[in-house]
Amino acid sequence: MTISSSKERLREISKDSRKLNIQNPIIIGWANYFSLAKGKKHMEELDRWIRRRLRMCEWKLWKKVKTRIMNLIRLGVKPNIAYM
């Protein structure tokens, strides 16, 4: 399994953010797979991509502006920045 095939599989899983389960074996096992290889750069790239994809899925769940502001504040963003 290459990085591009991993990304494609994760794209399929995360198309509908309501169905995303972070306990999915693919998400859990990606580090185990790449830790066998000596590709730290590839692992870091895939890690950044997965984190960005999970943030995108979470953002889609926060559909209303009020919900987005409230959740951003709950996560520690200053209120004036959250309102932006």
PyMOL Python script that loads the backbone (N, CA, C, O; Angstrom):
from pymol import cmd

cmd.read_pdbstr("""\
ATOM      1  N   MET A   1       0.854  -1.178   0.000  1.00  0.00           N
ATOM      2  CA  MET A   1       0.000   0.000   0.000  1.00  0.00           C
ATOM      3  C   MET A   1       0.896   1.236   0.000  1.00  0.00           C
ATOM      4  O   MET A   1       1.753   1.387   0.870  1.00  0.00           O
ATOM      5  N   THR A   2       0.700   2.096  -0.955  1.00  0.00           N
ATOM      6  CA  THR A   2       1.500   3.313  -1.045  1.00  0.00           C
ATOM      7  C   THR A   2       0.762   4.462  -0.379  1.00  0.00           C
ATOM      8  O   THR A   2      -0.392   4.336   0.031  1.00  0.00           O
ATOM      9  N   ILE A   3       1.460   5.583  -0.284  1.00  0.00           N
ATOM     10  CA  ILE A   3       0.826   6.759   0.331  1.00  0.00           C
ATOM     11  C   ILE A   3      -0.380   7.199  -0.477  1.00  0.00           C
ATOM     12  O   ILE A   3      -1.419   7.537   0.089  1.00  0.00           O
ATOM     13  N   SER A   4      -0.249   7.196  -1.804  1.00  0.00           N
ATOM     14  CA  SER A   4      -1.372   7.649  -2.625  1.00  0.00           C
ATOM     15  C   SER A   4      -2.567   6.708  -2.491  1.00  0.00           C
ATOM     16  O   SER A   4      -3.708   7.171  -2.468  1.00  0.00           O
ATOM     17  N   SER A   5      -2.330   5.394  -2.402  1.00  0.00           N
ATOM     18  CA  SER A   5      -3.458   4.479  -2.239  1.00  0.00           C
ATOM     19  C   SER A   5      -4.064   4.614  -0.842  1.00  0.00           C
ATOM     20  O   SER A   5      -5.271   4.448  -0.671  1.00  0.00           O
ATOM     21  N   SER A   6      -3.225   4.915   0.159  1.00  0.00           N
ATOM     22  CA  SER A   6      -3.738   5.158   1.513  1.00  0.00           C
ATOM     23  C   SER A   6      -4.625   6.392   1.521  1.00  0.00           C
ATOM     24  O   SER A   6      -5.696   6.396   2.128  1.00  0.00           O
ATOM     25  N   LYS A   7      -4.167   7.443   0.839  1.00  0.00           N
ATOM     26  CA  LYS A   7      -4.964   8.672   0.781  1.00  0.00           C
ATOM     27  C   LYS A   7      -6.289   8.430   0.072  1.00  0.00           C
ATOM     28  O   LYS A   7      -7.329   8.930   0.503  1.00  0.00           O
ATOM     29  N   GLU A   8      -6.254   7.663  -1.014  1.00  0.00           N
ATOM     30  CA  GLU A   8      -7.493   7.387  -1.746  1.00  0.00           C
ATOM     31  C   GLU A   8      -8.479   6.625  -0.868  1.00  0.00           C
ATOM     32  O   GLU A   8      -9.670   6.937  -0.853  1.00  0.00           O
ATOM     33  N   ARG A   9      -7.991   5.632  -0.142  1.00  0.00           N
ATOM     34  CA  ARG A   9      -8.852   4.848   0.740  1.00  0.00           C
ATOM     35  C   ARG A   9      -9.427   5.726   1.856  1.00  0.00           C
ATOM     36  O   ARG A   9     -10.607   5.613   2.188  1.00  0.00           O
ATOM     37  N   LEU A  10      -8.602   6.594   2.431  1.00  0.00           N
ATOM     38  CA  LEU A  10      -9.079   7.496   3.480  1.00  0.00           C
ATOM     39  C   LEU A  10     -10.055   8.525   2.926  1.00  0.00           C
ATOM     40  O   LEU A  10     -10.989   8.932   3.618  1.00  0.00           O
ATOM     41  N   ARG A  11      -9.844   8.948   1.682  1.00  0.00           N
ATOM     42  CA  ARG A  11     -10.799   9.857   1.046  1.00  0.00           C
ATOM     43  C   ARG A  11     -12.163   9.196   0.940  1.00  0.00           C
ATOM     44  O   ARG A  11     -13.187   9.820   1.218  1.00  0.00           O
ATOM     45  N   GLU A  12     -12.174   7.928   0.537  1.00  0.00           N
ATOM     46  CA  GLU A  12     -13.442   7.201   0.428  1.00  0.00           C
ATOM     47  C   GLU A  12     -14.132   7.109   1.781  1.00  0.00           C
ATOM     48  O   GLU A  12     -15.343   7.306   1.881  1.00  0.00           O
ATOM     49  N   ILE A  13     -13.363   6.812   2.820  1.00  0.00           N
ATOM     50  CA  ILE A  13     -13.924   6.676   4.156  1.00  0.00           C
ATOM     51  C   ILE A  13     -14.479   7.997   4.656  1.00  0.00           C
ATOM     52  O   ILE A  13     -15.522   8.020   5.308  1.00  0.00           O
ATOM     53  N   SER A  14     -13.796   9.103   4.360  1.00  0.00           N
ATOM     54  CA  SER A  14     -14.173  10.389   4.946  1.00  0.00           C
ATOM     55  C   SER A  14     -15.016  11.257   4.019  1.00  0.00           C
ATOM     56  O   SER A  14     -15.188  12.445   4.292  1.00  0.00           O
ATOM     57  N   LYS A  15     -15.547  10.698   2.928  1.00  0.00           N
ATOM     58  CA  LYS A  15     -16.411  11.495   2.056  1.00  0.00           C
ATOM     59  C   LYS A  15     -17.609  12.038   2.820  1.00  0.00           C
ATOM     60  O   LYS A  15     -17.928  13.224   2.743  1.00  0.00           O
ATOM     61  N   ASP A  16     -18.259  11.159   3.551  1.00  0.00           N
ATOM     62  CA  ASP A  16     -19.402  11.568   4.354  1.00  0.00           C
ATOM     63  C   ASP A  16     -18.929  11.655   5.796  1.00  0.00           C
ATOM     64  O   ASP A  16     -18.756  10.635   6.463  1.00  0.00           O
ATOM     65  N   SER A  17     -18.720  12.876   6.275  1.00  0.00           N
ATOM     66  CA  SER A  17     -18.093  13.070   7.581  1.00  0.00           C
ATOM     67  C   SER A  17     -18.933  12.505   8.723  1.00  0.00           C
ATOM     68  O   SER A  17     -18.397  12.230   9.797  1.00  0.00           O
ATOM     69  N   ARG A  18     -20.217  12.329   8.518  1.00  0.00           N
ATOM     70  CA  ARG A  18     -21.046  11.766   9.590  1.00  0.00           C
ATOM     71  C   ARG A  18     -20.730  10.297   9.825  1.00  0.00           C
ATOM     72  O   ARG A  18     -20.958   9.777  10.918  1.00  0.00           O
ATOM     73  N   LYS A  19     -20.205   9.622   8.800  1.00  0.00           N
ATOM     74  CA  LYS A  19     -19.912   8.201   8.913  1.00  0.00           C
ATOM     75  C   LYS A  19     -18.468   7.938   9.318  1.00  0.00           C
ATOM     76  O   LYS A  19     -18.076   6.779   9.456  1.00  0.00           O
ATOM     77  N   LEU A  20     -17.670   8.977   9.511  1.00  0.00           N
ATOM     78  CA  LEU A  20     -16.264   8.805   9.827  1.00  0.00           C
ATOM     79  C   LEU A  20     -16.095   8.255  11.231  1.00  0.00           C
ATOM     80  O   LEU A  20     -16.651   8.779  12.195  1.00  0.00           O
ATOM     81  N   ASN A  21     -15.325   7.203  11.323  1.00  0.00           N
ATOM     82  CA  ASN A  21     -15.051   6.583  12.608  1.00  0.00           C
ATOM     83  C   ASN A  21     -13.547   6.557  12.786  1.00  0.00           C
ATOM     84  O   ASN A  21     -12.850   5.859  12.050  1.00  0.00           O
ATOM     85  N   ILE A  22     -13.030   7.312  13.760  1.00  0.00           N
ATOM     86  CA  ILE A  22     -11.580   7.376  13.917  1.00  0.00           C
ATOM     87  C   ILE A  22     -11.017   6.083  14.483  1.00  0.00           C
ATOM     88  O   ILE A  22      -9.798   5.936  14.579  1.00  0.00           O
ATOM     89  N   GLN A  23     -11.872   5.148  14.859  1.00  0.00           N
ATOM     90  CA  GLN A  23     -11.413   3.836  15.304  1.00  0.00           C
ATOM     91  C   GLN A  23     -11.218   2.891  14.127  1.00  0.00           C
ATOM     92  O   GLN A  23     -10.928   1.710  14.315  1.00  0.00           O
ATOM     93  N   ASN A  24     -11.375   3.410  12.913  1.00  0.00           N
ATOM     94  CA  ASN A  24     -11.204   2.604  11.711  1.00  0.00           C
ATOM     95  C   ASN A  24      -9.798   2.014  11.663  1.00  0.00           C
ATOM     96  O   ASN A  24      -8.824   2.719  11.926  1.00  0.00           O
ATOM     97  N   PRO A  25      -9.684   0.739  11.333  1.00  0.00           N
ATOM     98  CA  PRO A  25      -8.366   0.092  11.297  1.00  0.00           C
ATOM     99  C   PRO A  25      -7.385   0.755  10.340  1.00  0.00           C
ATOM    100  O   PRO A  25      -6.176   0.717  10.571  1.00  0.00           O
ATOM    101  N   ILE A  26      -7.884   1.356   9.282  1.00  0.00           N
ATOM    102  CA  ILE A  26      -6.985   2.021   8.338  1.00  0.00           C
ATOM    103  C   ILE A  26      -6.342   3.231   8.995  1.00  0.00           C
ATOM    104  O   ILE A  26      -5.141   3.456   8.845  1.00  0.00           O
ATOM    105  N   ILE A  27      -7.129   4.008   9.718  1.00  0.00           N
ATOM    106  CA  ILE A  27      -6.595   5.194  10.381  1.00  0.00           C
ATOM    107  C   ILE A  27      -5.658   4.789  11.516  1.00  0.00           C
ATOM    108  O   ILE A  27      -4.617   5.416  11.716  1.00  0.00           O
ATOM    109  N   ILE A  28      -6.021   3.753  12.252  1.00  0.00           N
ATOM    110  CA  ILE A  28      -5.186   3.304  13.355  1.00  0.00           C
ATOM    111  C   ILE A  28      -3.889   2.684  12.848  1.00  0.00           C
ATOM    112  O   ILE A  28      -2.823   2.908  13.422  1.00  0.00           O
ATOM    113  N   GLY A  29      -3.979   1.912  11.778  1.00  0.00           N
ATOM    114  CA  GLY A  29      -2.830   1.139  11.344  1.00  0.00           C
ATOM    115  C   GLY A  29      -1.861   1.825  10.411  1.00  0.00           C
ATOM    116  O   GLY A  29      -0.836   1.235  10.068  1.00  0.00           O
ATOM    117  N   TRP A  30      -2.139   3.055   9.981  1.00  0.00           N
ATOM    118  CA  TRP A  30      -1.240   3.672   8.989  1.00  0.00           C
ATOM    119  C   TRP A  30       0.160   3.850   9.559  1.00  0.00           C
ATOM    120  O   TRP A  30       1.143   3.655   8.843  1.00  0.00           O
ATOM    121  N   ALA A  31       0.270   4.212  10.814  1.00  0.00           N
ATOM    122  CA  ALA A  31       1.596   4.426  11.406  1.00  0.00           C
ATOM    123  C   ALA A  31       2.339   3.109  11.556  1.00  0.00           C
ATOM    124  O   ALA A  31       3.549   3.045  11.343  1.00  0.00           O
ATOM    125  N   ASN A  32       1.616   2.061  11.923  1.00  0.00           N
ATOM    126  CA  ASN A  32       2.265   0.756  12.042  1.00  0.00           C
ATOM    127  C   ASN A  32       2.841   0.317  10.701  1.00  0.00           C
ATOM    128  O   ASN A  32       3.939  -0.234  10.635  1.00  0.00           O
ATOM    129  N   TYR A  33       2.096   0.564   9.647  1.00  0.00           N
ATOM    130  CA  TYR A  33       2.569   0.172   8.326  1.00  0.00           C
ATOM    131  C   TYR A  33       3.822   0.955   7.934  1.00  0.00           C
ATOM    132  O   TYR A  33       4.813   0.376   7.491  1.00  0.00           O
ATOM    133  N   PHE A  34       3.766   2.273   8.103  1.00  0.00           N
ATOM    134  CA  PHE A  34       4.881   3.104   7.659  1.00  0.00           C
ATOM    135  C   PHE A  34       6.052   3.107   8.642  1.00  0.00           C
ATOM    136  O   PHE A  34       7.151   3.532   8.288  1.00  0.00           O
ATOM    137  N   SER A  35       5.829   2.639   9.867  1.00  0.00           N
ATOM    138  CA  SER A  35       6.947   2.583  10.800  1.00  0.00           C
ATOM    139  C   SER A  35       7.925   1.478  10.413  1.00  0.00           C
ATOM    140  O   SER A  35       9.094   1.517  10.798  1.00  0.00           O
ATOM    141  N   LEU A  36       7.452   0.502   9.657  1.00  0.00           N
ATOM    142  CA  LEU A  36       8.341  -0.559   9.182  1.00  0.00           C
ATOM    143  C   LEU A  36       9.331  -0.016   8.156  1.00  0.00           C
ATOM    144  O   LEU A  36      10.472  -0.471   8.074  1.00  0.00           O
ATOM    145  N   ALA A  37       8.887   0.944   7.392  1.00  0.00           N
ATOM    146  CA  ALA A  37       9.751   1.546   6.388  1.00  0.00           C
ATOM    147  C   ALA A  37      10.553   2.673   7.033  1.00  0.00           C
ATOM    148  O   ALA A  37      10.205   3.168   8.105  1.00  0.00           O
ATOM    149  N   LYS A  38      11.600   3.055   6.381  1.00  0.00           N
ATOM    150  CA  LYS A  38      12.409   4.150   6.919  1.00  0.00           C
ATOM    151  C   LYS A  38      12.044   5.447   6.205  1.00  0.00           C
ATOM    152  O   LYS A  38      12.920   6.166   5.725  1.00  0.00           O
ATOM    153  N   GLY A  39      10.774   5.738   6.139  1.00  0.00           N
ATOM    154  CA  GLY A  39      10.295   6.907   5.417  1.00  0.00           C
ATOM    155  C   GLY A  39       9.672   7.927   6.336  1.00  0.00           C
ATOM    156  O   GLY A  39       8.465   8.160   6.276  1.00  0.00           O
ATOM    157  N   LYS A  40      10.468   8.536   7.180  1.00  0.00           N
ATOM    158  CA  LYS A  40       9.944   9.515   8.131  1.00  0.00           C
ATOM    159  C   LYS A  40       9.230  10.658   7.415  1.00  0.00           C
ATOM    160  O   LYS A  40       8.190  11.132   7.871  1.00  0.00           O
ATOM    161  N   LYS A  41       9.794  11.093   6.294  1.00  0.00           N
ATOM    162  CA  LYS A  41       9.184  12.194   5.547  1.00  0.00           C
ATOM    163  C   LYS A  41       7.784  11.795   5.065  1.00  0.00           C
ATOM    164  O   LYS A  41       6.847  12.590   5.136  1.00  0.00           O
ATOM    165  N   HIS A  42       7.652  10.565   4.577  1.00  0.00           N
ATOM    166  CA  HIS A  42       6.353  10.107   4.096  1.00  0.00           C
ATOM    167  C   HIS A  42       5.351   9.977   5.240  1.00  0.00           C
ATOM    168  O   HIS A  42       4.171  10.291   5.081  1.00  0.00           O
ATOM    169  N   MET A  43       5.830   9.510   6.391  1.00  0.00           N
ATOM    170  CA  MET A  43       4.941   9.403   7.557  1.00  0.00           C
ATOM    171  C   MET A  43       4.456  10.778   8.000  1.00  0.00           C
ATOM    172  O   MET A  43       3.280  10.952   8.320  1.00  0.00           O
ATOM    173  N   GLU A  44       5.361  11.753   8.019  1.00  0.00           N
ATOM    174  CA  GLU A  44       4.978  13.109   8.430  1.00  0.00           C
ATOM    175  C   GLU A  44       4.004  13.716   7.434  1.00  0.00           C
ATOM    176  O   GLU A  44       3.057  14.395   7.828  1.00  0.00           O
ATOM    177  N   GLU A  45       4.229  13.478   6.150  1.00  0.00           N
ATOM    178  CA  GLU A  45       3.325  14.000   5.125  1.00  0.00           C
ATOM    179  C   GLU A  45       1.938  13.384   5.277  1.00  0.00           C
ATOM    180  O   GLU A  45       0.932  14.091   5.223  1.00  0.00           O
ATOM    181  N   LEU A  46       1.886  12.079   5.465  1.00  0.00           N
ATOM    182  CA  LEU A  46       0.604  11.408   5.631  1.00  0.00           C
ATOM    183  C   LEU A  46      -0.078  11.854   6.925  1.00  0.00           C
ATOM    184  O   LEU A  46      -1.300  12.005   6.956  1.00  0.00           O
ATOM    185  N   ASP A  47       0.684  12.063   7.976  1.00  0.00           N
ATOM    186  CA  ASP A  47       0.134  12.537   9.240  1.00  0.00           C
ATOM    187  C   ASP A  47      -0.513  13.905   9.072  1.00  0.00           C
ATOM    188  O   ASP A  47      -1.622  14.138   9.555  1.00  0.00           O
ATOM    189  N   ARG A  48       0.185  14.813   8.383  1.00  0.00           N
ATOM    190  CA  ARG A  48      -0.391  16.148   8.124  1.00  0.00           C
ATOM    191  C   ARG A  48      -1.681  16.030   7.320  1.00  0.00           C
ATOM    192  O   ARG A  48      -2.662  16.718   7.601  1.00  0.00           O
ATOM    193  N   TRP A  49      -1.673  15.159   6.324  1.00  0.00           N
ATOM    194  CA  TRP A  49      -2.840  15.011   5.459  1.00  0.00           C
ATOM    195  C   TRP A  49      -4.024  14.457   6.254  1.00  0.00           C
ATOM    196  O   TRP A  49      -5.148  14.941   6.117  1.00  0.00           O
ATOM    197  N   ILE A  50      -3.767  13.433   7.091  1.00  0.00           N
ATOM    198  CA  ILE A  50      -4.843  12.836   7.883  1.00  0.00           C
ATOM    199  C   ILE A  50      -5.416  13.851   8.862  1.00  0.00           C
ATOM    200  O   ILE A  50      -6.635  13.941   9.012  1.00  0.00           O
ATOM    201  N   ARG A  51      -4.558  14.616   9.530  1.00  0.00           N
ATOM    202  CA  ARG A  51      -5.041  15.625  10.474  1.00  0.00           C
ATOM    203  C   ARG A  51      -5.885  16.681   9.772  1.00  0.00           C
ATOM    204  O   ARG A  51      -6.918  17.098  10.297  1.00  0.00           O
ATOM    205  N   ARG A  52      -5.455  17.116   8.589  1.00  0.00           N
ATOM    206  CA  ARG A  52      -6.214  18.110   7.827  1.00  0.00           C
ATOM    207  C   ARG A  52      -7.568  17.531   7.428  1.00  0.00           C
ATOM    208  O   ARG A  52      -8.584  18.225   7.483  1.00  0.00           O
ATOM    209  N   ARG A  53      -7.581  16.264   7.028  1.00  0.00           N
ATOM    210  CA  ARG A  53      -8.824  15.617   6.612  1.00  0.00           C
ATOM    211  C   ARG A  53      -9.789  15.483   7.800  1.00  0.00           C
ATOM    212  O   ARG A  53     -10.989  15.711   7.648  1.00  0.00           O
ATOM    213  N   LEU A  54      -9.279  15.120   8.962  1.00  0.00           N
ATOM    214  CA  LEU A  54     -10.130  15.008  10.150  1.00  0.00           C
ATOM    215  C   LEU A  54     -10.682  16.366  10.570  1.00  0.00           C
ATOM    216  O   LEU A  54     -11.836  16.470  10.986  1.00  0.00           O
ATOM    217  N   ARG A  55      -9.839  17.427  10.458  1.00  0.00           N
ATOM    218  CA  ARG A  55     -10.338  18.781  10.766  1.00  0.00           C
ATOM    219  C   ARG A  55     -11.456  19.165   9.805  1.00  0.00           C
ATOM    220  O   ARG A  55     -12.442  19.779  10.211  1.00  0.00           O
ATOM    221  N   MET A  56     -11.305  18.806   8.529  1.00  0.00           N
ATOM    222  CA  MET A  56     -12.322  19.122   7.536  1.00  0.00           C
ATOM    223  C   MET A  56     -13.632  18.411   7.879  1.00  0.00           C
ATOM    224  O   MET A  56     -14.707  19.003   7.783  1.00  0.00           O
ATOM    225  N   CYS A  57     -13.540  17.155   8.275  1.00  0.00           N
ATOM    226  CA  CYS A  57     -14.749  16.403   8.631  1.00  0.00           C
ATOM    227  C   CYS A  57     -15.428  17.003   9.852  1.00  0.00           C
ATOM    228  O   CYS A  57     -16.653  17.116   9.894  1.00  0.00           O
ATOM    229  N   GLU A  58     -14.640  17.383  10.838  1.00  0.00           N
ATOM    230  CA  GLU A  58     -15.201  17.992  12.049  1.00  0.00           C
ATOM    231  C   GLU A  58     -15.851  19.339  11.706  1.00  0.00           C
ATOM    232  O   GLU A  58     -16.925  19.649  12.222  1.00  0.00           O
ATOM    233  N   TRP A  59     -15.219  20.134  10.851  1.00  0.00           N
ATOM    234  CA  TRP A  59     -15.753  21.447  10.462  1.00  0.00           C
ATOM    235  C   TRP A  59     -17.082  21.289   9.743  1.00  0.00           C
ATOM    236  O   TRP A  59     -17.985  22.109   9.913  1.00  0.00           O
ATOM    237  N   LYS A  60     -17.207  20.234   8.938  1.00  0.00           N
ATOM    238  CA  LYS A  60     -18.476  20.002   8.237  1.00  0.00           C
ATOM    239  C   LYS A  60     -19.605  19.673   9.204  1.00  0.00           C
ATOM    240  O   LYS A  60     -20.765  19.984   8.936  1.00  0.00           O
ATOM    241  N   LEU A  61     -19.272  19.049  10.319  1.00  0.00           N
ATOM    242  CA  LEU A  61     -20.300  18.720  11.305  1.00  0.00           C
ATOM    243  C   LEU A  61     -20.824  19.971  11.997  1.00  0.00           C
ATOM    244  O   LEU A  61     -21.968  19.994  12.452  1.00  0.00           O
ATOM    245  N   TRP A  62     -20.007  21.004  12.081  1.00  0.00           N
ATOM    246  CA  TRP A  62     -20.409  22.261  12.700  1.00  0.00           C
ATOM    247  C   TRP A  62     -21.039  23.144  11.629  1.00  0.00           C
ATOM    248  O   TRP A  62     -20.397  24.066  11.127  1.00  0.00           O
ATOM    249  N   LYS A  63     -22.277  22.870  11.282  1.00  0.00           N
ATOM    250  CA  LYS A  63     -22.903  23.519  10.131  1.00  0.00           C
ATOM    251  C   LYS A  63     -23.290  24.976  10.394  1.00  0.00           C
ATOM    252  O   LYS A  63     -23.130  25.830   9.522  1.00  0.00           O
ATOM    253  N   LYS A  64     -23.793  25.255  11.586  1.00  0.00           N
ATOM    254  CA  LYS A  64     -24.249  26.612  11.875  1.00  0.00           C
ATOM    255  C   LYS A  64     -23.101  27.458  12.410  1.00  0.00           C
ATOM    256  O   LYS A  64     -22.199  26.959  13.082  1.00  0.00           O
ATOM    257  N   VAL A  65     -23.155  28.747  12.096  1.00  0.00           N
ATOM    258  CA  VAL A  65     -22.115  29.678  12.536  1.00  0.00           C
ATOM    259  C   VAL A  65     -22.026  29.701  14.062  1.00  0.00           C
ATOM    260  O   VAL A  65     -20.930  29.715  14.623  1.00  0.00           O
ATOM    261  N   LYS A  66     -23.168  29.706  14.723  1.00  0.00           N
ATOM    262  CA  LYS A  66     -23.190  29.748  16.182  1.00  0.00           C
ATOM    263  C   LYS A  66     -22.480  28.520  16.763  1.00  0.00           C
ATOM    264  O   LYS A  66     -21.733  28.630  17.735  1.00  0.00           O
ATOM    265  N   THR A  67     -22.717  27.363  16.166  1.00  0.00           N
ATOM    266  CA  THR A  67     -22.069  26.126  16.628  1.00  0.00           C
ATOM    267  C   THR A  67     -20.571  26.200  16.417  1.00  0.00           C
ATOM    268  O   THR A  67     -19.803  25.788  17.286  1.00  0.00           O
ATOM    269  N   ARG A  68     -20.143  26.721  15.274  1.00  0.00           N
ATOM    270  CA  ARG A  68     -18.713  26.847  14.988  1.00  0.00           C
ATOM    271  C   ARG A  68     -18.032  27.761  16.001  1.00  0.00           C
ATOM    272  O   ARG A  68     -16.964  27.436  16.520  1.00  0.00           O
ATOM    273  N   ILE A  69     -18.654  28.906  16.279  1.00  0.00           N
ATOM    274  CA  ILE A  69     -18.079  29.859  17.232  1.00  0.00           C
ATOM    275  C   ILE A  69     -17.997  29.236  18.618  1.00  0.00           C
ATOM    276  O   ILE A  69     -16.969  29.335  19.289  1.00  0.00           O
ATOM    277  N   MET A  70     -19.084  28.593  19.047  1.00  0.00           N
ATOM    278  CA  MET A  70     -19.126  27.990  20.377  1.00  0.00           C
ATOM    279  C   MET A  70     -18.054  26.893  20.509  1.00  0.00           C
ATOM    280  O   MET A  70     -17.364  26.825  21.526  1.00  0.00           O
ATOM    281  N   ASN A  71     -17.918  26.053  19.504  1.00  0.00           N
ATOM    282  CA  ASN A  71     -16.937  24.966  19.568  1.00  0.00           C
ATOM    283  C   ASN A  71     -15.507  25.481  19.487  1.00  0.00           C
ATOM    284  O   ASN A  71     -14.614  24.933  20.134  1.00  0.00           O
ATOM    285  N   LEU A  72     -15.279  26.528  18.702  1.00  0.00           N
ATOM    286  CA  LEU A  72     -13.935  27.105  18.637  1.00  0.00           C
ATOM    287  C   LEU A  72     -13.539  27.696  19.992  1.00  0.00           C
ATOM    288  O   LEU A  72     -12.405  27.527  20.440  1.00  0.00           O
ATOM    289  N   ILE A  73     -14.470  28.383  20.633  1.00  0.00           N
ATOM    290  CA  ILE A  73     -14.202  28.949  21.957  1.00  0.00           C
ATOM    291  C   ILE A  73     -13.942  27.815  22.955  1.00  0.00           C
ATOM    292  O   ILE A  73     -13.042  27.913  23.790  1.00  0.00           O
ATOM    293  N   ARG A  74     -14.729  26.743  22.866  1.00  0.00           N
ATOM    294  CA  ARG A  74     -14.545  25.600  23.755  1.00  0.00           C
ATOM    295  C   ARG A  74     -13.165  24.964  23.560  1.00  0.00           C
ATOM    296  O   ARG A  74     -12.596  24.416  24.504  1.00  0.00           O
ATOM    297  N   LEU A  75     -12.630  25.037  22.342  1.00  0.00           N
ATOM    298  CA  LEU A  75     -11.314  24.481  22.052  1.00  0.00           C
ATOM    299  C   LEU A  75     -10.167  25.418  22.441  1.00  0.00           C
ATOM    300  O   LEU A  75      -8.998  25.054  22.313  1.00  0.00           O
ATOM    301  N   GLY A  76     -10.500  26.625  22.917  1.00  0.00           N
ATOM    302  CA  GLY A  76      -9.465  27.508  23.409  1.00  0.00           C
ATOM    303  C   GLY A  76      -9.129  28.693  22.517  1.00  0.00           C
ATOM    304  O   GLY A  76      -8.177  29.424  22.791  1.00  0.00           O
ATOM    305  N   VAL A  77      -9.900  28.891  21.450  1.00  0.00           N
ATOM    306  CA  VAL A  77      -9.685  30.048  20.590  1.00  0.00           C
ATOM    307  C   VAL A  77     -10.293  31.266  21.279  1.00  0.00           C
ATOM    308  O   VAL A  77     -11.383  31.176  21.844  1.00  0.00           O
ATOM    309  N   LYS A  78      -9.611  32.387  21.237  1.00  0.00           N
ATOM    310  CA  LYS A  78     -10.141  33.605  21.862  1.00  0.00           C
ATOM    311  C   LYS A  78     -11.447  33.999  21.168  1.00  0.00           C
ATOM    312  O   LYS A  78     -11.564  33.878  19.948  1.00  0.00           O
ATOM    313  N   PRO A  79     -12.424  34.468  21.941  1.00  0.00           N
ATOM    314  CA  PRO A  79     -13.740  34.784  21.360  1.00  0.00           C
ATOM    315  C   PRO A  79     -13.697  35.756  20.177  1.00  0.00           C
ATOM    316  O   PRO A  79     -14.411  35.563  19.194  1.00  0.00           O
ATOM    317  N   ASN A  80     -12.860  36.806  20.266  1.00  0.00           N
ATOM    318  CA  ASN A  80     -12.835  37.766  19.152  1.00  0.00           C
ATOM    319  C   ASN A  80     -12.288  37.106  17.876  1.00  0.00           C
ATOM    320  O   ASN A  80     -12.706  37.465  16.775  1.00  0.00           O
ATOM    321  N   ILE A  81     -11.376  36.167  18.005  1.00  0.00           N
ATOM    322  CA  ILE A  81     -10.864  35.457  16.825  1.00  0.00           C
ATOM    323  C   ILE A  81     -11.891  34.446  16.322  1.00  0.00           C
ATOM    324  O   ILE A  81     -12.034  34.245  15.116  1.00  0.00           O
ATOM    325  N   ALA A  82     -12.603  33.813  17.249  1.00  0.00           N
ATOM    326  CA  ALA A  82     -13.625  32.827  16.859  1.00  0.00           C
ATOM    327  C   ALA A  82     -14.743  33.497  16.054  1.00  0.00           C
ATOM    328  O   ALA A  82     -15.304  32.886  15.144  1.00  0.00           O
ATOM    329  N   TYR A  83     -15.067  34.748  16.386  1.00  0.00           N
ATOM    330  CA  TYR A  83     -16.124  35.451  15.668  1.00  0.00           C
ATOM    331  C   TYR A  83     -15.700  35.837  14.262  1.00  0.00           C
ATOM    332  O   TYR A  83     -16.548  36.049  13.394  1.00  0.00           O
ATOM    333  N   MET A  84     -14.402  35.931  14.028  1.00  0.00           N
ATOM    334  CA  MET A  84     -13.926  36.255  12.696  1.00  0.00           C
ATOM    335  C   MET A  84     -14.246  35.128  11.749  1.00  0.00           C
ATOM    336  O   MET A  84     -13.924  35.207  10.564  1.00  0.00           O
TER     337      MET A  84
END
""", "prot")
cmd.dss("prot")
cmd.show_as("cartoon", "prot")
cmd.util.cbc("prot")
cmd.orient("prot")
